[in-house]
Structure formats: C-alpha cells, structure tokens
C-alpha cells in the first residue's frame, strides 16, 4: 500500500525553519510579462494628436481646395442647366487638386507630428491616422461650403437665359480623401525610420579571464 501524503501541519520543516518544496502544491501566480499599459494615458495621447491634426488639416486643406480647385462652368439654356463645355475636364481636375493638396498638407502634418512627438508610439500613429482621415472629410465639407452655392434653383431664378455660372464644388471620386492620411503616415514613417529614437544596443558580455596552462618541464 502507498504511504499517505503528509498533511500541511505534519510536513517536515528544514533546519532554517522553512517548509521544504512541495511538488504537489499549486504554483504561485506568475506576473504577466512586460509592463502593464496605462490605457487611459494611451487614449489621452491619441486624442492629443488626433484632435489638432483633424482641425488644422481640415481648415488648411478646405481653404486651399476652395481657392485652387478649378470651377466647372454651367450654362442656363431655357429650363435646363447644362455644362458650358461638355469636353471640359474641370470636374476631374477638382478631384486631382484635392488629392495633391491633401498629400502636401498630410506631409506637413506628419512632419510636425514627428517633431512634436519624437518619442513616437502606437498611440501617436493611430492618432495621426485618425486625425488625418477626419480632417480630410471635414476639409471636403468645408470646401463645398466655401465654394459656389449648391442652391441651383435659387441661382437660376436670378439669371437670364444663356448665363454662365460656376457649378457647386464637389468630389466625384471620394477615394481622393485618402491622400491626406497617406501623406501624413508616409512622412511620419520616414521620419521615424531616419531620425527616430533608437533602442540601446546590448553591451557585449565580458570575456572570462584566460588561464594560462603551466609550462611543462623543459626538454633536456
């Protein structure tokens, strides 16, 4: 028959006063690897990047687009509003202007974010991306507000037959909105890769001292 396992009160005690290692005991909980993240601080850092980027890029890109985007001329012909130049490319040029201006504004935003937050981190990158996407959408809305009015009925009522006027400013390809976040993230990534903080290289382990082998007796 197997001998019964000693109970905790009958377990032997070593000479130092501590109980010997019990292989059947439940192991103590191990601490999780790495440092615990302060999620509140991460969210705060994300917001500190996303909000300024969204506001500044929206105002800058919206104003530039409303100022530099080509206008699409319309002509009033009787009761119809038609393109004054059916072969014109102004609508496509307006999309291209938004894309190029978005890339430029995004590049500046990525550079400024890197200079302001050189320590980097996941929160900074996510905040930059979030702010740039929101800024592009707000710039689109702001540009349309600052451009020609979209109240065609009211405008036509004030015009005579054959009058030419500008069409409302709009985007025909919403995919150009991604020019701003693309430019911001690309420049920020390049800055981090080229000028970001570097991890300290581990110091090489010290070599153990060399023991010289005692010389044998000299040959006679």
N, C-alpha and C positions, 0 to 999 in steps of 0.2 A: 504493500500500500504506500501511496505517496504521502510524504510528511506534510502536515498542514502548513500553509504560509503564515509567517508571524504577523500578528496584528500590529497596528501602529504603536500601541502602548507597550508591546513586548519586543519591538525591534531593538537590536543591539545598538549601542552607542559607542562611537570611537573614543579614543583617548583624548581627543580635542574637544569632546562634548557635542559634536555634530553627528547627526544620524548618517549612516553610510548611504551611498547612492542606491536608490531603489529602481531597478529597471522596469517595474510594473507601474510606477507612479505616472500620473498624467503630466506630460512635459509642460513647463510654464509657457504662456503665450509669448511668441516672438514679436518684437517690434517690426512694423512694416518697413520695408526698405525705403530709403530716401526720406527727405523732409516732407512733412505734411504741408500741403499748399493752403495758403490763405485765400480761399475763393473770393471773399469779399474784396480783398486787395486786388486780385486779378481783374475782377469786374470793374473796380474803380479805375484801374489803369487803362482798361479797354475803353471805358467811357471818356476818359481824359484825352484819348487820341481820336476816337470816332466823332465826337461832337464838334470839336474845332475843325477837323478835316471836312466834315459834311457841310458846315456853314460856310467856311471860306471858299471851298471849291465850288459850291453851288452859286454863290454870288459872283465869283470871278468868271466861271465858265458861262453862266447865264448872261452876264453883261457882254462878254466877248462875243458870244454866239449871236445875240440880238443885234450887235453892232456890225459884225463882219459877215454874217450869213447872207448869201445872195437872195434877192427878192424874186418871187415868182409873179410876173405881171398877168393880170386878168383884164378882160375887156367885156364891157356890157353891150350885148347885142340884142336889142329888143327886151324880151323877158328872160333871156338866157345869159349866164356868165360863163365865158369860155376863156381858154388860155390865149393870151395875146400872141404868143409864139409857140405853136404846137411842137416845134422842134427844139425848143429850149431845154437846157439841162440844169436850170436853176434849182429844181427840187432835189436832184441828186447832189448838186453842189452844196446845198444846205446841210445834207447828211454828212458829206465829206468834211465840211467846215467844223461841224460838231465833233467829229471823230478826231481830227487833227488838233483842234483846240483842247479837246479832252485829254489827249495824250500829253500835250505840253503842260497843262495845268496839273495833271496827275504826276508828271515827272517832278515838278516843283514841290508838290505836296509830299511825295516820297522822300525827296532830299531834305526838306525841312523837318519831317518827322524823324528821320535818322539823326539829324543834328540835335534835335531836342531830346530824343530818347536813344542815346547811343548805347545804353545797356541792352536794348532790344528785348526780346522775349516773345512768347506766343501771344500774349495779350496785346502787345503793340502791333503785331502783324494783323491779327484779327480786327483790332480797332481800326487800323488803316484801311483794310479791305471793306469793312462795314461802312465806314465814313465815306469812302470813295464811291461806293455803289449808291448810297443815299444821296450824296452830293450830286452825282450825275443825274439822278431822277429829278431832284429839286431844280437843278440848272435847266433841264428840259422845260419844266413848268414855268420857271421864271422867264426864260427866253420867249416862250409863247405869250406870256403876259405883257412883256415889254415890246413885242413885235406888233405888226398890224393887227387890228381888231378882227376877231373871228365872227363878228355880227355882220354877215354878208347882207342880210335883208335890210338892216338899218343903213348900211353904207350904200347899197344900191339905190335905196329910196332917195338919196341925196344927189345922185349922179344923173347925168344925161346919157342918152343913147350914144354908144361909141366911146365912152370914157374908159380910160385905162387906170387901174389901181392895183395895189400890191395884195397878194393873197396872204392869209394868215401864216405865220411861221410855224412849221411843224416838222416832225421827223417821219419819214416814210419807212425807215428801217430802224426799229428800236434797238437792234443789236449794236449800233454805234455807241450806245450808253456804256458799253464795257471798255471803251477806250480810256476813260478816266481811271478806273481801278487797275486796268492793265499797266498803264504808265506809272501809276503810283507804286504798285507792288514790284514792278521790274526794277525801277531805280532804287527803291529801298533794298531789294535783294542784292543788287550790285554793290551798293554802299556797304552793306553788312559784310559781304564777301571780301571786299577790298580793304575796308577800313574799320570793320567791327572789332570788338574785343576778342582776344584770343585766349584759349584755355592754357593754363600754365603746363609746360611740359614736365612730366615726372623726372625727378633727379635720378641719375643712374645709381644703382646700388654700389656701395663701396666694396671693393675687392678685398677678400681676406688676405691677411699678410702671408707672404710666401715663406715657407720654412725651407731653409737650406739643408740638404742632405749632408750629413757629416762625411767628410772625405775619408776614404779608406786608407790603410797604410800604404806608404809609398813602396813601389816595387823596388827590390834590391838590385 
